[in-house]
């Protein structure tokens, strides 16, 4: 099992990583992870780093 490392440097990169529509603003975005479609079956094999600030809201 090999793990792929991905460096995400922008909001646009994040949208591409999640196969999400293009961002409407280059610096700010809201992504509903329920609507994210990952075509890769081995999504768990990805390691990634974000070169941007994130705020995550998780409903428990």
Protein Blocks (a to p, Z undefined) as FASTA:
>chain_A
ZZdddddfbfklmmmmnopacdfbfkbccddfklpccfbfklmmpccddfbdcdddddZZ
